[in-house]
Amino acid sequence: MSEDNQADTSCCASCGIAEGDDIKLKECDACDLVRYCSEECQKNHKLQHKRACKKRAAELRDELLFKQPKSSHLGDCPICFLPLQLDLSKSTMATCCSKIICNGCNFANKIREIEGSLQQRCLFCRKPAPNTREEADKRRMKRIEANDPVAMSHKGIEQDKKGDYQSSFEWFTRAAELGDVEAHVRLGLMYRYGDGVEKDRGKEMYHLEEAAIGGHPTARCNLGYHEEENGDMKRAVKHYIIAAAQGQDESIKLLMFAFKEGYVNKDDLAAALRAH
């Protein structure tokens, strides 16, 4: 079957057999252009389909990459449901449940506990607050044992600060596999600078893209840097605009520069400033 007929997904792209009650067609693993009745047909059609598949896969990746996230990777405070600020000093993570709670809610809860002479407890899961660092570390390890990716990522950051890059790489890898966005950023940085691993531009870009898709504005801005280095200002500007809408300050500065150089029009810059 020729490439021209690949749009007809009701038939196997290789042998042409139509889908029926006893014949189920499966989409190509990388794209949505064709379907096959068997692994053998998919293998036989591989060389013919390779170019179109690669092109479509790249298009699908870009559709996912340049979609404006509904929120940042931090999401909302689980108590007041307001968006968490990108400035991490404005919130606190509870070691007992790995929930990130804004300082406003934490402060209001502390006042309530003091005025009512109440025991200090986690505002989300209501467990008593840890009395020592050792107790907090034990709680984090319990979260890790429960396959909590946020706890794993924080363990990786802890090991990274100690200079144990091999251990931090393992923790970040586990957390990233479970979907933690911050872990993808950390892995991207490790591949960029060669901390505990060999420098790998491809893997760095992959992890930055996964983080950007997950709503990490700094990772998004870094992707813009890379696109500028590659001479693709159109893609760079797209990244900066998305990051700006998430409240990332550096992206606004970069958009202002791009505007002066003629890469951004007045309307798009104004829209980015309003969204920021």
Residue pairs with C-beta under 8 A, 6 or more apart in sequence:
1 11
1 12
1 13
1 14
1 15
1 16
1 45
3 48
3 49
3 52
5 11
5 13
6 13
6 33
6 34
6 49
6 52
7 33
9 25
9 27
9 32
9 33
9 34
9 35
10 18
10 19
10 25
11 17
11 18
11 19
11 25
11 35
12 18
12 25
12 35
12 36
12 37
12 38
12 41
13 28
13 33
13 34
13 35
13 36
13 41
13 45
13 49
14 36
14 37
14 41
14 42
14 44
14 45
15 37
15 41
17 23
17 37
19 25
19 35
19 37
23 37
24 37
25 35
25 36
25 37
26 35
26 36
26 37
26 42
27 34
27 35
28 34
28 35
28 36
28 42
28 49
28 53
30 53
30 54
30 56
30 57
31 52
31 53
31 56
31 57
31 60
32 56
32 60
33 49
33 52
33 53
33 56
34 45
34 49
34 53
36 42
36 45
61 209
64 213
65 209
65 212
65 213
66 238
66 239
66 242
67 213
68 242
68 245
69 213
69 214
69 215
69 242
69 246
70 215
71 83
71 215
71 246
72 83
72 84
72 86
72 215
72 216
72 217
72 246
72 247
73 181
73 182
73 211
73 214
73 215
73 216
74 83
74 84
74 85
74 86
74 91
74 100
74 215
75 83
75 84
75 100
75 215
76 82
76 83
76 84
77 83
77 84
77 91
77 100
77 101
77 102
77 104
77 105
78 99
78 100
78 101
78 124
79 101
79 102
79 105
79 123
79 124
80 102
80 104
80 105
82 102
84 90
84 91
84 100
84 102
85 91
85 102
85 247
86 217
86 246
86 247
86 248
90 102
90 103
91 100
91 101
91 102
91 103
92 100
92 101
92 103
92 106
93 99
93 100
93 101
93 150
93 154
94 100
94 101
94 122
94 123
94 124
94 125
95 130
95 136
95 137
95 139
95 140
95 143
95 151
96 122
96 125
96 127
96 130
96 139
96 143
97 122
97 124
97 125
97 127
97 143
98 143
98 148
98 150
98 151
98 154
99 122
99 124
99 125
101 123
101 124
105 123
106 123
109 123
110 120
112 118
113 119
113 120
113 121
119 128
120 128
120 129
121 127
121 128
121 129
122 128
122 129
127 139
130 136
130 139
140 151
140 154
140 155
141 151
143 150
143 151
144 151
144 152
144 155
147 178
149 174
149 175
149 176
149 178
149 179
149 180
149 183
150 175
150 180
150 182
152 171
152 172
152 174
152 175
152 178
152 180
152 183
153 171
153 172
153 175
153 180
153 182
153 183
153 186
155 171
156 167
156 168
156 169
156 170
156 171
156 172
156 175
156 183
156 186
157 168
157 186
158 168
159 165
159 167
159 168
159 171
160 168
160 186
160 195
165 190
165 195
165 196
165 197
166 196
168 186
168 190
168 196
169 187
169 190
169 196
169 197
171 183
172 183
172 186
172 187
172 190
173 183
173 187
175 182
175 183
176 183
176 184
176 187
176 207
176 210
179 214
181 210
181 211
181 214
181 215
181 216
181 219
182 211
182 216
184 207
184 208
184 210
184 211
184 214
184 216
184 219
185 207
185 208
185 211
185 216
185 218
185 219
187 203
187 207
188 203
188 204
188 205
188 206
188 207
188 208
188 211
188 219
188 222
189 195
189 204
190 196
190 197
191 197
191 199
191 200
191 201
191 203
191 204
191 207
192 199
192 201
192 204
193 199
205 223
205 226
208 219
208 222
208 223
208 226
209 219
209 223
211 219
211 220
212 219
212 220
212 223
212 239
212 242
215 246
217 242
217 243
217 246
217 247
217 248
217 251
218 243
218 248
218 250
220 239
220 242
220 243
220 246
220 248
220 251
221 239
221 240
221 243
221 248
221 250
221 251
221 254
223 239
224 235
224 236
224 237
224 239
224 240
224 243
224 251
224 254
225 236
227 233
227 235
227 236
227 239
228 236
233 258
233 261
233 263
234 263
236 254
236 258
236 263
237 255
237 258
237 263
237 264
237 268
239 251
240 251
240 254
240 255
240 258
240 272
241 251
241 255
241 268
241 271
241 272
243 250
243 251
244 251
244 252
244 255
244 272
244 273
244 275
244 276
245 272
245 275
245 276
247 276
248 276
249 276
251 272
252 272
252 273
252 276
255 264
255 269
255 272
256 269
258 264
259 265
259 266
259 269
264 272
